[in-house]
């Protein structure tokens, strides 16, 4: 895999290093459509996942080709970069100034670029739109679980 300093560039879909990205899988067992890495929010997606995103015109992502040694799975794998952007998550006093309960987490929809896959400016959490979530859930991808975020839209 690339150096630790490349984690953010891969996650942000701004990586310009060498391709394909080389990695080594040191765990045995069944492989789903999504694989975690030892970096938070950085995942590998398989053929089925990538085709699903492409065929349904899901926006806000980029796939970086990989060579994964030790992976007992047919097909190709890609590092999933998230190109879609949203504004920062607002909590505490910042949320209160935006008219939310200070215990809430808020996102300003005006700061979102409209992508189906995106992450807030101040954290690496991957968020998906309702449309993208419905596509992913209907596909019954293996090793993919979506959770509701609990973010409250900030309206001004």
Rosetta blueprint (number, residue, H / E / L):
1 X L
2 X L
3 X L
4 X H
5 X H
6 X H
7 X H
8 X H
9 X H
10 X H
11 X H
12 X L
13 X L
14 X L
15 X L
16 X L
17 X L
18 X L
19 X L
20 X L
21 X E
22 X E
23 X E
24 X E
25 X L
26 X L
27 X L
28 X L
29 X L
30 X L
31 X L
32 X L
33 X L
34 X E
35 X E
36 X E
37 X L
38 X L
39 X L
40 X L
41 X L
42 X L
43 X E
44 X E
45 X E
46 X E
47 X H
48 X H
49 X H
50 X H
51 X H
52 X H
53 X H
54 X H
55 X H
56 X L
57 X L
58 X L
59 X L
60 X L
61 X E
62 X E
63 X E
64 X E
65 X E
66 X E
67 X E
68 X E
69 X E
70 X L
71 X L
72 X L
73 X L
74 X L
75 X L
76 X L
77 X E
78 X E
79 X E
80 X E
81 X E
82 X E
83 X L
84 X E
85 X E
86 X E
87 X L
88 X L
89 X L
90 X E
91 X L
92 X H
93 X H
94 X H
95 X H
96 X H
97 X H
98 X L
99 X L
100 X L
101 X L
102 X L
103 X L
104 X L
105 X E
106 X E
107 X E
108 X E
109 X H
110 X H
111 X H
112 X L
113 X L
114 X L
115 X L
116 X L
117 X E
118 X E
119 X E
120 X E
121 X L
122 X L
123 X L
124 X L
125 X L
126 X L
127 X E
128 X E
129 X L
130 X H
131 X H
132 X H
133 X H
134 X H
135 X H
136 X H
137 X H
138 X H
139 X H
140 X L
141 X L
142 X L
143 X L
144 X L
145 X L
146 X L
147 X L
148 X L
149 X L
150 X L
151 X E
152 X E
153 X E
154 X E
155 X L
156 X L
